[in-house]
Amino acid sequence: DRGGQGKPAGRSIGRSADTKWKILDKSESKLGVAQSDLYQMQAYADRYGVSELVLIYPSQSGLKRAYELDYLGEGKAHLTILSVDVAKPEPAIGYFKSLLA
């Protein structure tokens, strides 16, 4: 029950992740992450009180495995942009297990 607005009553969501099948651009200030994707993550952070956000993209030449950003919405959230080699997903699986520990 959300009482009409705000966070779900009695629930806390620590992390939220979303996958994208898009090309990033390391020369762009936000790596070419679409503004709509950032708005979506901000909505998760603001609506559900999520403090750790992860956007997951397929790996691309020249990208690091992860980029860490402080992200401001109603509350401050931390955004990780993660690059995953879809042919060898084991390191990413280990990363997600560490988030859940």
FENSUL-V271858 format. One record per residue. RES is the residue in one small letter. SS is DSSP state (H for helix, E for strand, L for the rest). PHI is phi in whole degrees, 0 to 359 (999 if undefined). NEAR is the number of other C-alpha atoms within 8 Angstrom. Layout:
res->RES ss->SS phi->PHI near->NEAR
res->RES ss->SS phi->PHI near->NEAR
//
This chain:
res->d ss->L phi->999 near->5
res->r ss->L phi->258 near->8
res->g ss->L phi->60 near->6
res->g ss->L phi->95 near->5
res->q ss->L phi->202 near->5
res->g ss->L phi->77 near->8
res->k ss->L phi->287 near->9
res->p ss->L phi->300 near->9
res->a ss->L phi->299 near->7
res->g ss->L phi->72 near->4
res->r ss->L phi->236 near->6
res->s ss->L phi->230 near->8
res->i ss->L phi->247 near->8
res->g ss->L phi->279 near->8
res->r ss->E phi->221 near->9
res->s ss->E phi->221 near->10
res->a ss->E phi->232 near->8
res->d ss->E phi->217 near->7
res->t ss->E phi->259 near->7
res->k ss->E phi->226 near->8
res->w ss->L phi->247 near->6
res->k ss->L phi->224 near->6
res->i ss->L phi->269 near->8
res->l ss->L phi->264 near->9
res->d ss->L phi->228 near->7
res->k ss->L phi->295 near->9
res->s ss->L phi->278 near->5
res->e ss->L phi->276 near->7
res->s ss->L phi->297 near->6
res->k ss->L phi->253 near->5
res->l ss->L phi->62 near->9
res->g ss->L phi->79 near->10
res->v ss->L phi->296 near->8
res->a ss->L phi->297 near->6
res->q ss->H phi->303 near->6
res->s ss->H phi->296 near->6
res->d ss->H phi->291 near->8
res->l ss->H phi->293 near->9
res->y ss->H phi->298 near->8
res->q ss->H phi->299 near->8
res->m ss->H phi->293 near->9
res->q ss->H phi->298 near->10
res->a ss->H phi->297 near->8
res->y ss->H phi->300 near->11
res->a ss->H phi->297 near->16
res->d ss->H phi->288 near->11
res->r ss->H phi->290 near->9
res->y ss->H phi->251 near->11
res->g ss->L phi->69 near->12
res->v ss->L phi->284 near->15
res->s ss->L phi->255 near->11
res->e ss->E phi->238 near->12
res->l ss->E phi->242 near->14
res->v ss->E phi->227 near->12
res->l ss->E phi->255 near->12
res->i ss->E phi->247 near->12
res->y ss->E phi->235 near->14
res->p ss->E phi->294 near->12
res->s ss->L phi->297 near->10
res->q ss->L phi->219 near->8
res->s ss->L phi->305 near->4
res->g ss->L phi->88 near->5
res->l ss->L phi->268 near->8
res->k ss->L phi->287 near->6
res->r ss->L phi->293 near->8
res->a ss->E phi->213 near->8
res->y ss->E phi->237 near->8
res->e ss->E phi->253 near->8
res->l ss->E phi->226 near->7
res->d ss->E phi->274 near->8
res->y ss->E phi->231 near->8
res->l ss->E phi->255 near->8
res->g ss->L phi->225 near->9
res->e ss->L phi->297 near->6
res->g ss->L phi->238 near->9
res->k ss->E phi->283 near->9
res->a ss->E phi->232 near->13
res->h ss->E phi->255 near->11
res->l ss->E phi->246 near->12
res->t ss->E phi->251 near->12
res->i ss->E phi->258 near->11
res->l ss->E phi->250 near->11
res->s ss->E phi->255 near->13
res->v ss->E phi->244 near->11
res->d ss->L phi->283 near->8
res->v ss->L phi->293 near->7
res->a ss->L phi->280 near->4
res->k ss->L phi->222 near->6
res->p ss->L phi->280 near->9
res->e ss->H phi->306 near->6
res->p ss->H phi->301 near->7
res->a ss->H phi->292 near->8
res->i ss->H phi->298 near->8
res->g ss->H phi->299 near->8
res->y ss->H phi->299 near->8
res->f ss->H phi->294 near->8
res->k ss->H phi->297 near->8
res->s ss->H phi->294 near->7
res->l ss->H phi->292 near->6
res->l ss->H phi->274 near->5
res->a ss->L phi->287 near->4
//
